[in-house]
Amino acid sequence: MDWRKYDKLLTTLKNKYVLTIILFIVWMSFFDRNNLVSRYKYRQELNKLVEKKGYYNSEIKKNKEDMEALESDRDDLEKFAREKYLMKKDDEDIFIIIREEQKEAPE
């Protein structure tokens, strides 16, 4: 074995500046409040929130378009109220028919 390489490495590690830099990197990577593990978790959470933001922005846009359509046409408003909220006029009766799926006979 070549002990000179190990001696040179050991003297380099004994240098106070190199030792300080190594300790700083280890501290920042594992023990600090903003360590690598927490930064990874924060990045994942941020990506999820960005996806949710996109979904909610598209829903807001769709709802605004629906509101504009309902405010512009009275017939659409009445149709929407009847279908969505089961509203009716005073002299009408509403019958709701719920169809059950046919069950297959066991073999």
N, C-alpha and C positions, 0 to 999 in steps of 0.2 A: 504494500500500500504506500501511497505517496502522502506522508504525513504533512508535507509542506502545504498542500492544498487545504487541509483541515485547519492547520495553524493559521493560515492566511484568512480563512473564513471566520475562525474564532476571534482573531484580532479585529476583523471588520465588525463583527457583532458586538464586541466590547466597546466600540466607539460610541460615545454618548449621543451623538447626533443620529446615527443609524438606529440605535436602540430606542431613542425618543420617537423617531418616525414610525418604527414598527409598532411600538406601543400605541401611538396615536391611531394608526390604521386599524389595529385590533379593537381598540376602544370604540371608534366610530362605526365599525362594522357590526359589533355584537352587543355592546353594553350601553350605548348612547340611546337617548329617547327616539332619535330618528335613525335607528339602525336599519340594516338592509332588509330584515324580515318585516318590520313594520312598514317600510316604504313599499315593499311588494304588496302587502295587504291593502295599503292605501291606494295603490295603483289599481288593483282589482276592483275595489269599491268605487273608485272614480269611474272606471269603465262601465260598471253596472249603472251608475247614476246618469251617465251620458246617454246610455241606451234608453233608460226610463224617460229622460228629458225629450228625446226624439219621439218616443211613443206619445207622450202627453202633448207635445206640440202638434203632432198630426191629429190627435183627437180634438184639440181646441180648434184647429182649422176646419175639421169636418163639422163640428158643432156650430161654428160661426156660419158656415154655408147653409146648414139646416135652418138656423135661426133666420137668416136672410130670406130663405125660400118660404118659411112659414109666415114671416111678417109681410111678404109681398102678395100672397094669394090666400084669400079667406077659405077657399075650398080645400086647399092643402092643409090649412090649420085645422079645419073640422075633421078631415080624414085622419090626420095625425092624432088628434084627441080621441077619436073613436077607436082607433086601432091600438094605440099605445096605452091609454089610460081607461079604456072601456067606458067612455062617457056616452051619454045618450040624451035624446030629447025627452021631455016630460011624457009624451004620449007614445013612446016606443018601449018595446021589450027587447032584451038582449038574451040570446041563447048561446052559450059557449059549449062547443062540441069538442071533446078531447078524445082523440083516437088513440087507442092502445095498439102497439105493434102485435101482429099475430105471432103467437108462440108456436114453434115447430114441435111436432110430436116426437117424444123420445124414441129412438130406434131400439 
